[in-house]
């Protein structure tokens, strides 16, 4: 085998190895990022809206000097932020 043929064979081997590595480890999908944003949004929105509805009901049933609605919306945002933080931390660890 000549030197030129050997270089060509090595080049083909490296190219094949790169293609195999890219196929075996495709990397993160752009759609996964959209899914992450959706999951974070739901993690914050559901407790916040739930707190708002519960607060409206409590304001009618058990009125206080403070607004149950505002207090439970803030509580829902805090819980949602915590859930989103835990979920992101778990995803980052993988």
VENSUL-V293945 format. One record per residue. RES is the residue in three letters. OMEGA is omega in degrees with one decimal (none if undefined). NEAR is the number of other ideal C-beta (glycine too) atoms within 8 Angstrom. D_LAST is the distance of its C-alpha to the last C-alpha in whole Angstrom. Layout:
res->RES omega->OMEGA near->NEAR d_last->D_LAST
res->RES omega->OMEGA near->NEAR d_last->D_LAST
//
This chain:
res->UNK omega->-178.9 near->4 d_last->46
res->UNK omega->-179.4 near->5 d_last->47
res->UNK omega->-179.3 near->5 d_last->45
res->UNK omega->179.1 near->6 d_last->44
res->UNK omega->179.4 near->8 d_last->43
res->UNK omega->178.0 near->9 d_last->41
res->UNK omega->179.2 near->8 d_last->39
res->UNK omega->179.3 near->8 d_last->39
res->UNK omega->177.4 near->9 d_last->37
res->UNK omega->178.7 near->8 d_last->35
res->UNK omega->177.9 near->8 d_last->34
res->UNK omega->178.3 near->8 d_last->33
res->UNK omega->178.3 near->8 d_last->31
res->UNK omega->179.1 near->8 d_last->29
res->UNK omega->178.7 near->8 d_last->29
res->UNK omega->178.9 near->8 d_last->28
res->UNK omega->177.7 near->8 d_last->25
res->UNK omega->-179.7 near->8 d_last->24
res->UNK omega->179.2 near->8 d_last->24
res->UNK omega->178.9 near->8 d_last->22
res->UNK omega->178.5 near->8 d_last->19
res->UNK omega->179.6 near->8 d_last->19
res->UNK omega->-179.2 near->6 d_last->20
res->UNK omega->-179.0 near->6 d_last->17
res->UNK omega->-173.5 near->5 d_last->14
res->UNK omega->-178.4 near->6 d_last->15
res->UNK omega->-177.1 near->4 d_last->13
res->UNK omega->178.5 near->5 d_last->12
res->UNK omega->175.1 near->7 d_last->15
res->UNK omega->178.7 near->6 d_last->17
res->UNK omega->178.9 near->6 d_last->17
res->UNK omega->176.9 near->8 d_last->14
res->UNK omega->177.6 near->9 d_last->15
res->UNK omega->177.2 near->8 d_last->18
res->UNK omega->178.4 near->8 d_last->16
res->UNK omega->178.0 near->10 d_last->14
res->UNK omega->178.6 near->8 d_last->17
res->UNK omega->-179.7 near->8 d_last->19
res->UNK omega->178.9 near->10 d_last->16
res->UNK omega->178.6 near->11 d_last->17
res->UNK omega->178.6 near->8 d_last->21
res->UNK omega->-178.7 near->8 d_last->21
res->UNK omega->179.4 near->12 d_last->19
res->UNK omega->-173.4 near->13 d_last->22
res->UNK omega->-175.1 near->9 d_last->25
res->UNK omega->177.9 near->9 d_last->25
res->UNK omega->179.9 near->14 d_last->26
res->UNK omega->179.3 near->12 d_last->28
res->UNK omega->176.3 near->9 d_last->30
res->UNK omega->177.2 near->9 d_last->30
res->UNK omega->178.8 near->15 d_last->32
res->UNK omega->-179.8 near->12 d_last->34
res->UNK omega->178.1 near->8 d_last->36
res->UNK omega->178.2 near->10 d_last->36
res->UNK omega->176.8 near->15 d_last->37
res->UNK omega->178.9 near->10 d_last->40
res->UNK omega->-179.8 near->8 d_last->41
res->UNK omega->177.0 near->11 d_last->41
res->UNK omega->178.1 near->11 d_last->43
res->UNK omega->-174.7 near->6 d_last->46
res->UNK omega->-176.6 near->5 d_last->46
res->UNK omega->179.8 near->6 d_last->46
res->UNK omega->179.1 near->4 d_last->47
res->UNK omega->176.1 near->6 d_last->46
res->UNK omega->178.6 near->2 d_last->47
res->UNK omega->-179.6 near->6 d_last->43
res->UNK omega->175.7 near->8 d_last->41
res->UNK omega->-176.6 near->13 d_last->39
res->UNK omega->-179.1 near->11 d_last->38
res->UNK omega->-179.3 near->9 d_last->37
res->UNK omega->-177.8 near->10 d_last->35
res->UNK omega->172.2 near->13 d_last->33
res->UNK omega->178.6 near->12 d_last->32
res->UNK omega->175.8 near->9 d_last->31
res->UNK omega->178.0 near->10 d_last->29
res->UNK omega->176.6 near->14 d_last->27
res->UNK omega->179.6 near->12 d_last->26
res->UNK omega->178.8 near->8 d_last->25
res->UNK omega->179.1 near->10 d_last->23
res->UNK omega->177.8 near->14 d_last->22
res->UNK omega->177.6 near->9 d_last->20
res->UNK omega->178.7 near->8 d_last->19
res->UNK omega->178.7 near->11 d_last->17
res->UNK omega->179.7 near->12 d_last->16
res->UNK omega->179.1 near->8 d_last->15
res->UNK omega->-178.3 near->8 d_last->13
res->UNK omega->178.8 near->11 d_last->11
res->UNK omega->179.6 near->10 d_last->10
res->UNK omega->177.9 near->8 d_last->9
res->UNK omega->179.8 near->8 d_last->7
res->UNK omega->-179.9 near->8 d_last->5
res->UNK omega->-178.6 near->6 d_last->6
res->UNK omega->-178.0 near->5 d_last->4
res->UNK omega->none near->4 d_last->0
//
